[in-house]
C-alpha cells in the first residue's frame, strides 16, 4: 500500500511539474526576440507598419504580428490581456485602469506622436475652406447642403463618411468637435480609411473624415503634399474661413497648433515581464523610431520638427 501511494504521489508531482513547465514556456519572448501580437488603431497602419519593418530588420529574431483594427477593439484587447501592447489615440480611463489594477496589472501610457484629423473632398470640388463650427453643424445634421456653406455651390446634399463606427476618428468627432453630442444618424461609416479615400474620389458631394497618416505622399520628403486622389480642406477655428486664417494638416501646423483638429497617439504597454512588448516600446520612442514618425508627416513626441514655409493654394 505504501509503495502504491509513493508511485501515485510521484505521478502527481511529475504532472504538476509538467504543467508548471508548460506554463512557464508558453511565453518565451525576450526584449529583442520571440513573436507577439499587438493591436493598432487602423488609422495608423501605414506608419506603424513602417516602424515594425525597421524594428524586425534591426532585430531579426523578433516577430511582431499586428492586428489593425478599430480603437474600441484595440483597447478591449489590452483589457482582455489578449495583447501586451496597443497603439491608440487615448490613454486608458480611470475606470479601465482600476479594472486592470483589480487584475494585478499596471499598464503604462507613452505618448508616441501628434496626429491630425483631415477633411477630404472630391478633387473637383473647389470649395475647400471651412470652419470648425461649420464642421460641427455638418456632423450634428444642422448643415446638410453645400449651399449652406457656399451659396454658389451646385453640389447639393453633403455626404459625410467616416472610416468605422468604432474608430478613434468617430470618437474624436464626438468628443472634440461636437462636445459630446451624438452625431447625426445621416452620416455614413465604411470600414477602413482607404475606403473613405476611394469613396470621396468617386463622389463629388462627399466629405471624408480621416487620419492624416493615410494622406501622406510617400514620395515627398518635405511632407508638403498629400494624396492627389482627393483634395484636403483648410480649416480654421475662427468665425469665418479665408485663405489667411485657414490651415491644412501640414506637419509644422500640427506642431505649432495652428491646425485645430489635432490628437495624440499613445502606446499602452502592459508587459510585466519586460519582454518583447517593452523592447518594441523602447524602439518606437527611441531616436530611430521617432525619426520614422517625423518622416511620415506626423509630429514625433521627442524629435524636433523641421519647419518649411508653405504657400497656400
N, C-alpha and C positions, 0 to 999 in steps of 0.2 A: 504493500500500500504506500509506504513512504517513497519507494522507488518510483511508483506511478505519479505521485504528487510532485516529485522532483522533476520528472520529464515534462509534466504539464506546466510547471512553473517556468521551466526553461523555454518551452514553446511560446508562452505568453510574453516572456521577456524579449525573445527574438522578434515577435510580432510588433511589440512596442518600439523597439529599436529601429526596425524596418520602416515603420510609419514615420517616426521622427526623422529618419534619414531622408525619406522621400519628401517630407515637408520642407526640410532644410534645403534640399537640392532643387526644389521646384523654382527657386529664384537663384539663378547663377550669374546674373549680370553684375558687372563691376562698374567703376567710374568711367571706363573707356571701352568696355566690351560687353557683348551679350546682345539680346534682342528684346525690345519692349514696345508696347503700343502707346501712343499718345493721342489725345483728342484736340482738334484745332478748329476754331471758327472758320468756316469755309470762305469768309470774306478775305482771309489772308493766305489762301492756298498758294498763290504764286511765290510770295516772298518766303514763306515757311518751307516750301519745297526746295527753294534755293539754299536756304540755311541747312537743311538736312543733307542735301547733296554734298555740300562742302564739309560738314561735320563727319559724314561717313567716309569721305575721301581722306580726311585727316586721321580718322580712327577706323581703319578697315575691319577691325574685329567687332565694331559696333553696328547694330542694325536698328533703325527706328521705323516703326510701322505706323504712319499717320492715319488717323480717321478724320477726314474733313467732313464736318457736319455743322448743324446749326448750334448757336451758342447755348441754348437750353440743354441740348443733349450732351454737349461737351462738359458743361458743369455737372450734369447728372452723372456722367462717367466718373468724375472725381468723387462725388458724394457716395457713389456705389463702390468706390475703391476698384473700379474696373481699369483705371489708368492712374499713374502717379504724376502725370503732368498734363495740363490743359492750357491752351493759349486762347484767351478770350478778351473781351473789352471791358470787363468789370472784375473787381476782386470779389471774393466771397462775402456774402452779407453776414451780419451778426448772428442771424438765425442759423445760417449754414455753418458758420464757424462753431457754434455751440453743438450742432449736430455732429460735426467731426470730432469735437473735443469729447463728447459722450462716447465716441468710438475709440478714444485714446489716440487720436490723430491731431497733429498740429501743422496744418498746411500753411505755406508762406506765399506771399504775393511779391512778384518782381515786375516793375514797370519795364517794358521792352521797347516801346515806341509810341509816338503820337501819330494818329491817322486822321483822315478827313472823310466825311460823307459827301460824295459828289452827286450832283443832279445832272442827268444827261438827257438830251433831247435829240430828235432826228437831225441829221446834218444839214437838211434843207430848211430847217426851222431857224430863222434869223433872230427870233425874239429870245435872246439869251441872257437878259438881265432880270434879276428877281430879288425880292427882299425876303428876309426870314418870316416876316408877318404874312406875306403872300403865300409862302410855303406852308405855314401853319394853317391858313384858311383852306388851302387845297387839301391838306391831309385831313382836316375836320369836315370837309364837304361843304364849306361855306363859299368857296370858289370852285365852279365846275366847268366854266367855259374859258377858253383862251382870250376871248374879247373882254373879259372882266379884268384882265391884266393889261392886255394890249388891244385897245379898241379897234384898231385896224386889222386885227387878225381874222383870217377866214378858216382857221383850223378846227373850229367847233369845240366839241367836248374834250376836256383834258382826261387822258387815261394815265393814271399813276400806277407804276409797277414796282414791287419790291422783289427781293430775292427769295425769301422764305418766311412764312408766318411766324416762325420761332427764332428768327435771326437777330443778331445784335443790331442790325440796321433798323429793324422794326422797333426794337426796344428803345434805341436812340431817338427815333421819331416821336415815340410816345412820351418818353421821359424828358428829353432835352429840347424838343421843338414844340410839342403840344402841351407841355407842362402837366403831364399825367392824364390828360383827357384821351378817351378812346378814339382811334382812327375811324374815319368814315368806312362804312361797310361796302362802299362802291370801289374801294381800292383793290388792286389785284396783286396777288403774291404768286410767283412762279416757284422754281426750285433752287436755282443757282444764280450767281452773278453773271456768268456768261450768257445765260438765257435772257437776262434783263437786257444786256447789250444787244443781243440778236433781235429781241422784240422791238426795242427802240429804233434800231437801224431800219426796221421794216414798217414802222408805224409813225406817220408824220405828226400826229397829235399826242404822242406819248411823252411822259416824263419818267425816267428811271431813277431810283434811289439806290446807290451802290457804293461800295467801298472804293476809295481812290486806288488802292493797290491793283485792282483789276483794270485800271485805265492807263497804267504806265506804258510809255513807249520804250520797250527794252533796247531799241537801237539808239536812243537819245541819252547820252551820258550826262547831259545837263539837266535832265528832268524838267524840261520846259515845254514838252509836247505830250499830248495824250493820244489814246487810241483814235485813229482817224475814221472809224466806222460811225462815230457819233459826235455830237457837239457837247462840250461841257459848259454848264451855265456859270455865270459870275453872280456871286451872292453878296448881299450887304445886310447888316442888321439895323440900318437906318430906315427912316420913314419911306424914302423913295430911292430907287436904284438909278444910278447913272454910271457912265464909264469911269468916272474918277473915284467913286467910293465903293465899287464892287470888285470882288476878288474871286479868282479861281483857286482851286486847292493845290497851288504850287507849293513845293516843299518850304520855301522861305516864308510864304504867307501862313502856312501851318505853324512854323517855328515862332513867328512873331505874334501869332494870334489874330492877324488881320482877317483871315478866313474864319467865319463864325461857326461852321459846322465841324468841330473837331472832337475827337475822343481819344482815349488812351488804350494801349494794348498791353495786356498783362500776361505773365506766366504764373499759373497756380501750380505750386510744387508740393506734393505730398509723398515724400520719399524718406521714410525714417531710416532706411539702410544707408543712405548717402551713396547710392549706386548710379546706374546709367542715367536716370532722370536728372539727378543732380549734376552729372557731368555735362549733359546737354544744356541745362540751365546756365552753367558756368560758361559754356561756349557762346550761347546766344547773347549773354550780357558782356562778353569779352570784347576787346578791340576788334577782332576779326569778325565776330558775329554782328557787331554794331555797324561795321563798315558795309556789310551786306544790306542792312536796313537803310543806311544812308544812300546806297546806290539805287535802291528800289523806289525812291521818291518820298518815303515816309520820313519822319523825324526820329532819329535814334534817341534813346534815353540818355546816353552818355557821350556820344560823339558830337563834335562841333559841326555845324551845317555851313556849307559854302553858299554865300549869298550872291545871286546873279540878278542883274537888272532885267526886268521883264517889261516889254511894251504890250499894252492891251490891244486886242484885235479890234 
